[in-house]
Amino acid sequence: MDRRTFLMSAAGLGGAFVTGQAAAYEPAANLRPTLVQVRADFAPGSIVVVPKAHYLYWIQEGGTAMRYGVGVGRAGLEFQGDAVIARKAKWPNWRPTDEMIERDPQTYARFAEGVPGGPENPLGSRALYLYQGGVDTYYRIHGTTQPRSIGQSVSNGCIRMINAHVEDLYDRVPVGTRVTVL
């Protein structure tokens, strides 16, 4: 284990701030980044998401992984399968999909022209864009302005992380990283 991994594991990045608010949000201990043992058959450098457990695993050498708590899609909207991170963005822009607007116009129609990146943007501070066969799936691994949603199945399908946690993952994984959502 390198020094950075050790320090991050020890600190747990628990002091992530709620965007736009002065009060800090401290996630439950089980949702903080933790170095864990995993099956050795996972490819180092890949990401595995287990939605039912609300965890994302960044797989490392030697049968270990950094585990992060995540929020995932609610029933019927969750992403499953294999994808590749084909794009990364800091403070990404966001626009709800046409399906989101159609499903819940009262909530999403006002954002049809998009929301610029920044502290009030629902994608949070970072986004990792998931593609299949070179085509954007419109699913993302991203930060959130709702850190209390981590550990729940409440999104429109994307995989949410606390901003400080997605910033750490963003710095670790390159474009081309394979993602498997079980």
TAHUTA-V793308 format. One record per pair of residues at least 4 apart in sequence whose C-alpha atoms are under 6 Angstrom apart, sorted by sequence separation. I is the first residue (numbers start at 1). GAP is how many residues later the second one is. D is the distance in whole Angstrom. If there is no record, write none. Layout:
I | GAP | D
I | GAP | D
This chain:
5 | 4 | 6
8 | 4 | 6
60 | 4 | 5
73 | 4 | 5
96 | 4 | 6
99 | 4 | 6
101 | 4 | 5
105 | 4 | 5
117 | 4 | 6
131 | 4 | 5
166 | 4 | 6
50 | 5 | 5
60 | 5 | 5
73 | 5 | 4
131 | 5 | 4
161 | 5 | 6
18 | 6 | 6
49 | 6 | 6
59 | 6 | 4
131 | 6 | 5
17 | 7 | 5
18 | 7 | 6
49 | 7 | 4
58 | 7 | 5
101 | 7 | 5
130 | 7 | 6
17 | 8 | 6
48 | 8 | 6
57 | 8 | 6
58 | 8 | 5
101 | 8 | 5
16 | 9 | 6
48 | 9 | 5
57 | 9 | 6
130 | 9 | 6
47 | 10 | 6
57 | 10 | 5
130 | 10 | 6
15 | 11 | 6
47 | 11 | 5
56 | 11 | 6
129 | 11 | 5
14 | 12 | 5
56 | 12 | 5
128 | 12 | 6
46 | 13 | 6
55 | 13 | 6
128 | 13 | 5
45 | 14 | 5
55 | 14 | 5
127 | 14 | 6
44 | 15 | 5
45 | 15 | 6
54 | 15 | 6
55 | 15 | 5
127 | 15 | 4
147 | 15 | 5
44 | 16 | 5
54 | 16 | 5
126 | 16 | 6
44 | 17 | 5
126 | 17 | 6
143 | 17 | 6
125 | 18 | 6
140 | 18 | 5
141 | 18 | 5
142 | 18 | 5
143 | 18 | 5
95 | 19 | 4
123 | 19 | 5
124 | 19 | 4
139 | 19 | 5
141 | 19 | 6
142 | 19 | 6
143 | 19 | 5
12 | 20 | 5
94 | 20 | 5
123 | 20 | 5
124 | 20 | 4
143 | 20 | 5
12 | 21 | 5
94 | 21 | 5
123 | 21 | 5
124 | 21 | 6
93 | 22 | 6
122 | 22 | 6
40 | 23 | 4
93 | 23 | 5
122 | 23 | 6
143 | 23 | 6
39 | 24 | 6
93 | 24 | 4
9 | 25 | 5
38 | 25 | 5
92 | 25 | 5
37 | 26 | 6
38 | 26 | 5
91 | 26 | 5
37 | 27 | 4
91 | 27 | 5
36 | 28 | 6
36 | 29 | 5
35 | 30 | 6
35 | 31 | 5
34 | 32 | 6
34 | 33 | 5
33 | 34 | 5
91 | 34 | 5
33 | 35 | 5
90 | 35 | 6
91 | 35 | 5
32 | 36 | 6
90 | 36 | 5
89 | 37 | 6
31 | 38 | 4
89 | 38 | 5
125 | 38 | 6
88 | 39 | 6
88 | 40 | 5
87 | 42 | 5
85 | 44 | 5
85 | 45 | 5
84 | 46 | 6
83 | 47 | 6
84 | 47 | 5
83 | 48 | 5
83 | 49 | 5
71 | 78 | 6
79 | 78 | 6
71 | 79 | 4
74 | 79 | 5
77 | 79 | 6
78 | 79 | 4
70 | 80 | 5
71 | 80 | 5
73 | 80 | 5
74 | 80 | 5
77 | 80 | 5
70 | 81 | 5
71 | 81 | 5
72 | 81 | 5
73 | 81 | 5
74 | 81 | 6
71 | 82 | 6
73 | 82 | 4
72 | 83 | 6
73 | 83 | 5
73 | 84 | 4
73 | 85 | 6
72 | 87 | 5
71 | 88 | 6
71 | 89 | 5
86 | 89 | 5
70 | 90 | 5
85 | 90 | 5
86 | 90 | 6
70 | 91 | 5
85 | 91 | 5
84 | 92 | 6
85 | 92 | 5
84 | 93 | 6
84 | 94 | 5
84 | 95 | 6
83 | 96 | 5
54 | 97 | 5
82 | 97 | 6
82 | 98 | 4
81 | 99 | 6
19 | 100 | 6
81 | 100 | 5
80 | 101 | 5
80 | 102 | 6
19 | 126 | 6
46 | 131 | 6
48 | 131 | 6
46 | 132 | 5
47 | 132 | 5
48 | 132 | 5
49 | 132 | 5
50 | 132 | 5
48 | 133 | 6
16 | 148 | 6
